[in-house]
Amino acid sequence: MRNRLANDNPPHMNIRQATPSDAEQIARFNQLMAHETEAKTLDPEIVAHGVAAVLANPTRGFYTVAEIDGEVVGCLMITFEWSDWRNGNIWWIQSVYVEATHRKTGVYRALYEHLYKQAEVADDVAGIRLYVDKTNTAAQTVYRKMGMKLARYDIYEVDFVLGSEGTQK
């Protein structure tokens, strides 16, 4: 049995699936997040194409955004990993960003609870995961407060440099 999250969105906040009209703001958030959390400067053209690719092809994932007074103030992306062990999808939370002026106001909580409720009723979602930079202790604290726990896995990677259209250079 999955845990039930009780908190509804504050009345002034709207949580919804992103649309192509949100692409520019999401790309901006991704650039800000990379700079804040890893001191990385992302190529704006590559990020714009990457965001557009998700919005154009739901098999890649989806973005959820938080609006306050019609302004998008936060977002996160879900991507999918098939688990043969669980015969279901793992939803990976990625590209989390909340505008600095709206942090600690419940924006991330509302985003997380919204997607948790979606996952809870979906018949093909076996779990929710995310990865976080080991030095980002503020985010780790938030995730623990949401009821998430540290997984037993470390992540290994090999990076490839892609061009703005997603082709290898």
Secondary structure, DSSP 8 states (H G I E B T S, - for coil): ----------TTEEEEE--GGGHHHHHHHHHHHHHHHH-----HHHHHHHHHHHHH-TTT-EEEEEEETTEEEEEEEEEEEEETTTTEEEEEEEEEEE-GGGTTTTHHHHHHHHHHHHHHH-TTEEEEEE---TT-HHHHHHHHHTT----S---------B-TTS-B-
